[in-house]
Amino acid sequence: MKWIIIIVLIMIVTGFIWLSQNQDNQNNPSPTPTPTSFQQPSILDKMTEIKYQSDSFRYSLIKIENPQKLKLYPNYDSQTSSTDLFVKFNCQFLINAGFYSEDNQPLGWFVSQKKQIAKFQANSLFNGFLFFKDNQIQIKTIPEEKVDWGVQTGPLLFEEGKPITLKLTNDKLARRMIALLDQNNNIIFIVLTNDQSLTSGPLLVDLPKILEAIVLKENININSAINLDGGMASAYLYGEIIIKEYQPIGSFFCLEN
C-alpha cells in the first residue's frame, strides 16, 4: 500500500509539472522555424568600387537612351521627398539637379518645361550649364536661344575630353552627383560615395581625376562633365540603388516611363 501511494504521488507531481510547462508554451510560443536567411547585400555592395590614390569609393551610373524622356523639374517650394517625386512623376530614374539657396531659390539660371524660373548669375563655382535644346543635351556656356530645360550648376569637371584642374579654398568630403556627355553626345549620370558610407565621398578637387578613372574603367569616351548638387541634398534612385536625401532636393531630373 505504501508503494502504491508513492507511485500515485509521483504521477500527480509529474502531471502537474507537465501541465505547467504546457501552459507556459501556450503563453510564450517558440518562434516558427524558418529557413536559414542570408544577409541582404547593402546598396554599397551593389555599387562598383573605384580607387584613387590610397582611397576607395563606390559609384553607380546610368546611360540615358532616350533623352527626350528626360525632364527637369523644380522642387524648391514643395520640397517633396525624392521617393514621392519618383512615384508622382512616374520616373524610372531620378537624380537631383542644381544648387539652391537658404531661401529655397535656384542658384543661377533654371528652365523647366520651357519656362524660365531663374536668371543667370555670375559665379566662378557654378560655371557651367546643362540643357536640352533641339533634341540634344549639351554642357557648355549658357545658350542664347530658348531651351526645353536647363540648369546652371558646377563646377565643370571635363571639357573637350580633358579633366579640369579645380582650385578651391573651401572643400570637404561629400557624396557627389555628376552629369557627363560622351563623344556621341549621350548623357550619363553618376553617383559617387565613400566605400564605407553613402553619406560621404571625395573632395571636390579630386573629382575630375576620380571621374577620369571611372570613364577609363567603364570604357567611356568622355567629352564634357559637370558637378551637380551633392552632399545631404542629393538623391539617386534607379533600380536597386536607392540613395535618398537628408535635406530636400531643390530640383531633379526624371526619366519618365
C-alpha positions as YAML, in Angstrom:
chain: A
units: angstrom
residues:
- id: 1
  name: MET
  ca: [0.00, 0.00, 0.00]
- id: 2
  name: LYS
  ca: [2.83, 2.36, 0.86]
- id: 3
  name: TRP
  ca: [4.42, 1.89, -2.57]
- id: 4
  name: ILE
  ca: [1.12, 2.49, -4.31]
- id: 5
  name: ILE
  ca: [0.70, 5.82, -2.50]
- id: 6
  name: ILE
  ca: [4.23, 6.88, -3.50]
- id: 7
  name: ILE
  ca: [3.64, 5.98, -7.14]
- id: 8
  name: VAL
  ca: [0.34, 7.91, -7.18]
- id: 9
  name: LEU
  ca: [2.06, 10.96, -5.68]
- id: 10
  name: ILE
  ca: [4.82, 10.81, -8.31]
- id: 11
  name: MET
  ca: [2.23, 10.63, -11.08]
- id: 12
  name: ILE
  ca: [0.35, 13.62, -9.64]
- id: 13
  name: VAL
  ca: [3.54, 15.71, -9.37]
- id: 14
  name: THR
  ca: [4.64, 14.71, -12.87]
- id: 15
  name: GLY
  ca: [1.25, 15.62, -14.28]
- id: 16
  name: PHE
  ca: [1.31, 18.99, -12.56]
- id: 17
  name: ILE
  ca: [4.76, 19.79, -13.98]
- id: 18
  name: TRP
  ca: [3.62, 18.78, -17.50]
- id: 19
  name: LEU
  ca: [0.52, 20.97, -17.30]
- id: 20
  name: SER
  ca: [2.60, 23.90, -16.07]
- id: 21
  name: GLN
  ca: [5.11, 23.60, -18.90]
- id: 22
  name: ASN
  ca: [2.38, 23.22, -21.50]
- id: 23
  name: GLN
  ca: [0.68, 26.38, -20.23]
- id: 24
  name: ASP
  ca: [3.98, 28.30, -20.46]
- id: 25
  name: ASN
  ca: [4.45, 27.13, -24.03]
- id: 26
  name: GLN
  ca: [0.97, 28.37, -24.94]
- id: 27
  name: ASN
  ca: [1.63, 31.76, -23.38]
- id: 28
  name: ASN
  ca: [5.11, 32.06, -24.86]
- id: 29
  name: PRO
  ca: [5.18, 30.03, -28.05]
- id: 30
  name: SER
  ca: [8.51, 29.37, -29.67]
- id: 31
  name: PRO
  ca: [9.12, 31.13, -32.99]
- id: 32
  name: THR
  ca: [8.26, 29.11, -36.04]
- id: 33
  name: PRO
  ca: [11.44, 27.69, -37.54]
- id: 34
  name: THR
  ca: [12.38, 29.41, -40.79]
- id: 35
  name: PRO
  ca: [14.90, 28.52, -43.47]
- id: 36
  name: THR
  ca: [18.38, 29.90, -42.91]
- id: 37
  name: SER
  ca: [18.38, 33.54, -44.10]
- id: 38
  name: PHE
  ca: [21.38, 35.22, -45.64]
- id: 39
  name: GLN
  ca: [22.20, 38.88, -45.07]
- id: 40
  name: GLN
  ca: [20.94, 41.00, -47.94]
- id: 41
  name: PRO
  ca: [23.69, 42.96, -49.72]
- id: 42
  name: SER
  ca: [23.77, 46.65, -48.90]
- id: 43
  name: ILE
  ca: [23.47, 49.37, -51.51]
- id: 44
  name: LEU
  ca: [27.25, 49.86, -51.34]
- id: 45
  name: ASP
  ca: [27.72, 46.19, -52.25]
- id: 46
  name: LYS
  ca: [25.66, 46.75, -55.39]
- id: 47
  name: MET
  ca: [27.84, 49.68, -56.49]
- id: 48
  name: THR
  ca: [31.17, 49.47, -58.33]
- id: 49
  name: GLU
  ca: [34.41, 50.09, -56.49]
- id: 50
  name: ILE
  ca: [36.94, 52.63, -57.78]
- id: 51
  name: LYS
  ca: [40.27, 53.50, -56.21]
- id: 52
  name: TYR
  ca: [42.01, 56.86, -56.23]
- id: 53
  name: GLN
  ca: [45.42, 57.17, -54.61]
- id: 54
  name: SER
  ca: [45.01, 55.42, -51.22]
- id: 55
  name: ASP
  ca: [41.21, 55.83, -51.03]
- id: 56
  name: SER
  ca: [38.38, 53.63, -52.25]
- id: 57
  name: PHE
  ca: [34.99, 54.85, -53.45]
- id: 58
  name: ARG
  ca: [31.77, 53.38, -54.83]
- id: 59
  name: TYR
  ca: [29.78, 54.55, -57.84]
- id: 60
  name: SER
  ca: [26.74, 53.72, -59.90]
- id: 61
  name: LEU
  ca: [25.83, 55.13, -63.29]
- id: 62
  name: ILE
  ca: [23.07, 55.17, -65.87]
- id: 63
  name: LYS
  ca: [23.27, 55.99, -69.55]
- id: 64
  name: ILE
  ca: [20.13, 57.71, -70.83]
- id: 65
  name: GLU
  ca: [18.99, 56.03, -74.02]
- id: 66
  name: ASN
  ca: [16.01, 58.33, -74.68]
- id: 67
  name: PRO
  ca: [16.94, 61.93, -73.80]
- id: 68
  name: GLN
  ca: [13.52, 63.09, -74.97]
- id: 69
  name: LYS
  ca: [12.06, 61.37, -71.88]
- id: 70
  name: LEU
  ca: [14.42, 63.16, -69.51]
- id: 71
  name: LYS
  ca: [12.70, 66.08, -67.78]
- id: 72
  name: LEU
  ca: [13.88, 68.73, -65.32]
- id: 73
  name: TYR
  ca: [11.51, 69.90, -62.58]
- id: 74
  name: PRO
  ca: [11.73, 72.33, -59.66]
- id: 75
  name: ASN
  ca: [11.13, 71.23, -56.08]
- id: 76
  name: TYR
  ca: [12.01, 74.47, -54.29]
- id: 77
  name: ASP
  ca: [8.59, 75.27, -52.89]
- id: 78
  name: SER
  ca: [7.04, 71.87, -52.27]
- id: 79
  name: GLN
  ca: [10.24, 70.17, -51.02]
- id: 80
  name: THR
  ca: [8.68, 66.80, -51.72]
- id: 81
  name: SER
  ca: [10.78, 63.74, -50.94]
- id: 82
  name: SER
  ca: [12.60, 62.06, -53.82]
- id: 83
  name: THR
  ca: [10.71, 58.80, -53.31]
- id: 84
  name: ASP
  ca: [7.37, 60.59, -53.56]
- id: 85
  name: LEU
  ca: [8.56, 62.52, -56.62]
- id: 86
  name: PHE
  ca: [9.64, 59.26, -58.20]
- id: 87
  name: VAL
  ca: [6.10, 57.92, -57.91]
- id: 88
  name: LYS
  ca: [4.29, 61.19, -58.67]
- id: 89
  name: PHE
  ca: [6.14, 61.80, -61.94]
- id: 90
  name: ASN
  ca: [6.24, 58.12, -62.94]
- id: 91
  name: CYS
  ca: [10.04, 58.06, -63.13]
- id: 92
  name: GLN
  ca: [12.20, 55.09, -63.97]
- id: 93
  name: PHE
  ca: [15.24, 57.09, -62.84]
- id: 94
  name: LEU
  ca: [15.63, 60.20, -60.67]
- id: 95
  name: ILE
  ca: [18.60, 62.33, -59.68]
- id: 96
  name: ASN
  ca: [18.78, 65.77, -58.11]
- id: 97
  name: ALA
  ca: [19.88, 68.70, -60.27]
- id: 98
  name: GLY
  ca: [21.42, 72.06, -59.32]
- id: 99
  name: PHE
  ca: [22.08, 74.00, -56.14]
- id: 100
  name: TYR
  ca: [19.71, 76.26, -54.24]
- id: 101
  name: SER
  ca: [19.93, 78.97, -51.62]
- id: 102
  name: GLU
  ca: [18.81, 79.08, -47.97]
- id: 103
  name: ASP
  ca: [15.61, 80.81, -49.07]
- id: 104
  name: ASN
  ca: [14.87, 77.91, -51.45]
- id: 105
  name: GLN
  ca: [15.73, 79.64, -54.71]
- id: 106
  name: PRO
  ca: [17.89, 78.23, -57.52]
- id: 107
  name: LEU
  ca: [21.46, 79.49, -57.53]
- id: 108
  name: GLY
  ca: [21.52, 80.59, -61.14]
- id: 109
  name: TRP
  ca: [19.73, 80.04, -64.40]
- id: 110
  name: PHE
  ca: [16.93, 77.47, -64.35]
- id: 111
  name: VAL
  ca: [14.42, 76.50, -67.04]
- id: 112
  name: SER
  ca: [11.74, 73.83, -66.67]
- id: 113
  name: GLN
  ca: [9.15, 72.86, -69.30]
- id: 114
  name: LYS
  ca: [10.35, 75.78, -71.48]
- id: 115
  name: LYS
  ca: [9.60, 78.21, -68.65]
- id: 116
  name: GLN
  ca: [12.46, 80.21, -67.16]
- id: 117
  name: ILE
  ca: [12.25, 80.22, -63.36]
- id: 118
  name: ALA
  ca: [15.55, 81.92, -62.51]
- id: 119
  name: LYS
  ca: [18.08, 84.07, -64.35]
- id: 120
  name: PHE
  ca: [21.80, 83.65, -64.90]
- id: 121
  name: GLN
  ca: [24.10, 84.51, -62.01]
- id: 122
  name: ALA
  ca: [27.81, 85.17, -62.38]
- id: 123
  name: ASN
  ca: [29.51, 82.55, -60.23]
- id: 124
  name: SER
  ca: [33.01, 81.07, -60.51]
- id: 125
  name: LEU
  ca: [31.90, 77.79, -58.92]
- id: 126
  name: PHE
  ca: [28.62, 77.30, -60.80]
- id: 127
  name: ASN
  ca: [30.33, 77.96, -64.11]
- id: 128
  name: GLY
  ca: [28.54, 75.52, -66.40]
- id: 129
  name: PHE
  ca: [25.15, 74.91, -67.99]
- id: 130
  name: LEU
  ca: [23.40, 71.64, -68.66]
- id: 131
  name: PHE
  ca: [20.46, 71.93, -71.03]
- id: 132
  name: PHE
  ca: [18.26, 70.24, -73.64]
- id: 133
  name: LYS
  ca: [17.77, 72.02, -76.94]
- id: 134
  name: ASP
  ca: [16.87, 70.81, -80.43]
- id: 135
  name: ASN
  ca: [16.58, 67.21, -79.19]
- id: 136
  name: GLN
  ca: [20.15, 67.31, -77.90]
- id: 137
  name: ILE
  ca: [21.65, 67.60, -74.42]
- id: 138
  name: GLN
  ca: [24.60, 69.94, -74.06]
- id: 139
  name: ILE
  ca: [27.07, 71.03, -71.39]
- id: 140
  name: LYS
  ca: [28.65, 74.39, -72.11]
- id: 141
  name: THR
  ca: [28.06, 78.13, -71.79]
- id: 142
  name: ILE
  ca: [24.56, 79.49, -71.35]
- id: 143
  name: PRO
  ca: [22.59, 79.26, -74.61]
- id: 144
  name: GLU
  ca: [21.29, 82.42, -76.23]
- id: 145
  name: GLU
  ca: [18.22, 80.69, -77.66]
- id: 146
  name: LYS
  ca: [15.32, 79.13, -75.80]
- id: 147
  name: VAL
  ca: [15.68, 75.62, -74.41]
- id: 148
  name: ASP
  ca: [13.30, 72.87, -73.30]
- id: 149
  name: TRP
  ca: [15.04, 72.67, -69.92]
- id: 150
  name: GLY
  ca: [18.31, 73.83, -68.42]
- id: 151
  name: VAL
  ca: [20.20, 74.39, -65.19]
- id: 152
  name: GLN
  ca: [23.23, 76.40, -64.13]
- id: 153
  name: THR
  ca: [25.49, 74.28, -61.94]
- id: 154
  name: GLY
  ca: [29.09, 73.33, -61.46]
- id: 155
  name: PRO
  ca: [31.92, 73.35, -61.41]
- id: 156
  name: LEU
  ca: [32.76, 71.95, -64.82]
- id: 157
  name: LEU
  ca: [34.83, 68.79, -64.41]
- id: 158
  name: PHE
  ca: [35.74, 67.88, -68.00]
- id: 159
  name: GLU
  ca: [35.91, 69.96, -71.15]
- id: 160
  name: GLU
  ca: [36.75, 68.70, -74.65]
- id: 161
  name: GLY
  ca: [37.70, 65.31, -73.25]
- id: 162
  name: LYS
  ca: [40.16, 66.60, -70.66]
- id: 163
  name: PRO
  ca: [39.85, 66.91, -66.86]
- id: 164
  name: ILE
  ca: [39.78, 70.40, -65.42]
- id: 165
  name: THR
  ca: [42.07, 71.29, -62.52]
- id: 166
  name: LEU
  ca: [39.98, 72.73, -59.70]
- id: 167
  name: LYS
  ca: [41.29, 75.22, -57.17]
- id: 168
  name: LEU
  ca: [39.10, 75.59, -54.12]
- id: 169
  name: THR
  ca: [39.74, 77.25, -50.78]
- id: 170
  name: ASN
  ca: [36.81, 75.62, -49.02]
- id: 171
  name: ASP
  ca: [36.40, 71.91, -49.73]
- id: 172
  name: LYS
  ca: [35.06, 68.93, -47.83]
- id: 173
  name: LEU
  ca: [34.28, 65.25, -48.21]
- id: 174
  name: ALA
  ca: [30.78, 64.70, -49.60]
- id: 175
  name: ARG
  ca: [28.62, 62.47, -51.75]
- id: 176
  name: ARG
  ca: [28.87, 63.57, -55.40]
- id: 177
  name: MET
  ca: [26.44, 63.62, -58.32]
- id: 178
  name: ILE
  ca: [27.79, 64.04, -61.85]
- id: 179
  name: ALA
  ca: [26.38, 64.52, -65.34]
- id: 180
  name: LEU
  ca: [28.65, 63.76, -68.29]
- id: 181
  name: LEU
  ca: [28.40, 63.67, -72.06]
- id: 182
  name: ASP
  ca: [30.33, 61.16, -74.14]
- id: 183
  name: GLN
  ca: [31.72, 61.74, -77.63]
- id: 184
  name: ASN
  ca: [28.41, 60.58, -79.12]
- id: 185
  name: ASN
  ca: [26.52, 63.13, -77.03]
- id: 186
  name: ASN
  ca: [24.92, 60.53, -74.78]
- id: 187
  name: ILE
  ca: [24.29, 61.75, -71.25]
- id: 188
  name: ILE
  ca: [25.39, 59.61, -68.31]
- id: 189
  name: PHE
  ca: [24.57, 60.29, -64.66]
- id: 190
  name: ILE
  ca: [26.85, 59.08, -61.86]
- id: 191
  name: VAL
  ca: [26.55, 58.90, -58.07]
- id: 192
  name: LEU
  ca: [29.86, 58.65, -56.20]
- id: 193
  name: THR
  ca: [30.23, 57.86, -52.50]
- id: 194
  name: ASN
  ca: [32.75, 56.68, -49.95]
- id: 195
  name: ASP
  ca: [33.24, 52.91, -49.96]
- id: 196
  name: GLN
  ca: [32.08, 52.69, -46.33]
- id: 197
  name: SER
  ca: [29.25, 55.23, -46.21]
- id: 198
  name: LEU
  ca: [26.61, 56.58, -48.59]
- id: 199
  name: THR
  ca: [26.71, 59.93, -46.79]
- id: 200
  name: SER
  ca: [30.33, 60.72, -47.63]
- id: 201
  name: GLY
  ca: [32.52, 60.91, -50.71]
- id: 202
  name: PRO
  ca: [35.59, 62.54, -52.20]
- id: 203
  name: LEU
  ca: [36.81, 66.10, -52.09]
- id: 204
  name: LEU
  ca: [35.52, 68.20, -54.95]
- id: 205
  name: VAL
  ca: [39.06, 68.99, -56.14]
- id: 206
  name: ASP
  ca: [39.69, 65.26, -56.60]
- id: 207
  name: LEU
  ca: [36.50, 64.68, -58.59]
- id: 208
  name: PRO
  ca: [37.94, 65.22, -62.12]
- id: 209
  name: LYS
  ca: [40.72, 62.67, -61.54]
- id: 210
  name: ILE
  ca: [38.35, 60.13, -59.96]
- id: 211
  name: LEU
  ca: [35.96, 60.64, -62.87]
- id: 212
  name: GLU
  ca: [38.87, 60.06, -65.23]
- id: 213
  name: ALA
  ca: [39.45, 56.68, -63.53]
- id: 214
  name: ILE
  ca: [35.74, 55.81, -63.78]
- id: 215
  name: VAL
  ca: [35.45, 56.54, -67.53]
- id: 216
  name: LEU
  ca: [38.62, 54.51, -68.13]
- id: 217
  name: LYS
  ca: [37.17, 51.58, -66.18]
- id: 218
  name: GLU
  ca: [33.82, 51.87, -67.98]
- id: 219
  name: ASN
  ca: [35.40, 52.48, -71.41]
- id: 220
  name: ILE
  ca: [33.56, 55.77, -71.86]
- id: 221
  name: ASN
  ca: [34.86, 58.28, -74.39]
- id: 222
  name: ILE
  ca: [34.09, 61.36, -72.35]
- id: 223
  name: ASN
  ca: [33.57, 64.80, -73.86]
- id: 224
  name: SER
  ca: [32.38, 67.01, -71.00]
- id: 225
  name: ALA
  ca: [31.17, 66.66, -67.42]
- id: 226
  name: ILE
  ca: [29.70, 68.84, -64.72]
- id: 227
  name: ASN
  ca: [29.07, 68.59, -60.99]
- id: 228
  name: LEU
  ca: [25.51, 68.60, -59.66]
- id: 229
  name: ASP
  ca: [24.38, 69.34, -56.12]
- id: 230
  name: GLY
  ca: [25.76, 66.74, -53.73]
- id: 231
  name: GLY
  ca: [26.07, 66.06, -50.03]
- id: 232
  name: MET
  ca: [22.94, 65.88, -47.91]
- id: 233
  name: ALA
  ca: [20.68, 67.50, -50.53]
- id: 234
  name: SER
  ca: [21.28, 64.84, -53.17]
- id: 235
  name: ALA
  ca: [19.36, 61.76, -54.27]
- id: 236
  name: TYR
  ca: [19.79, 58.95, -56.80]
- id: 237
  name: LEU
  ca: [17.02, 56.43, -57.47]
- id: 238
  name: TYR
  ca: [17.48, 53.73, -60.06]
- id: 239
  name: GLY
  ca: [16.68, 50.05, -59.77]
- id: 240
  name: GLU
  ca: [18.18, 48.64, -56.59]
- id: 241
  name: ILE
  ca: [20.26, 51.76, -55.97]
- id: 242
  name: ILE
  ca: [18.01, 53.90, -53.77]
- id: 243
  name: ILE
  ca: [20.04, 56.73, -52.24]
- id: 244
  name: LYS
  ca: [17.77, 59.22, -50.50]
- id: 245
  name: GLU
  ca: [18.36, 62.80, -49.48]
- id: 246
  name: TYR
  ca: [18.77, 64.01, -45.88]
- id: 247
  name: GLN
  ca: [17.77, 67.55, -46.84]
- id: 248
  name: PRO
  ca: [15.21, 68.45, -49.54]
- id: 249
  name: ILE
  ca: [16.46, 68.44, -53.12]
- id: 250
  name: GLY
  ca: [15.86, 71.74, -54.89]
- id: 251
  name: SER
  ca: [15.28, 70.34, -58.37]
- id: 252
  name: PHE
  ca: [15.52, 67.00, -60.11]
- id: 253
  name: PHE
  ca: [15.87, 65.11, -63.37]
- id: 254
  name: CYS
  ca: [13.26, 62.46, -64.03]
- id: 255
  name: LEU
  ca: [13.49, 59.86, -66.78]
- id: 256
  name: GLU
  ca: [9.84, 59.27, -67.45]
- id: 257
  name: ASN
  ca: [8.37, 55.86, -68.28]
...
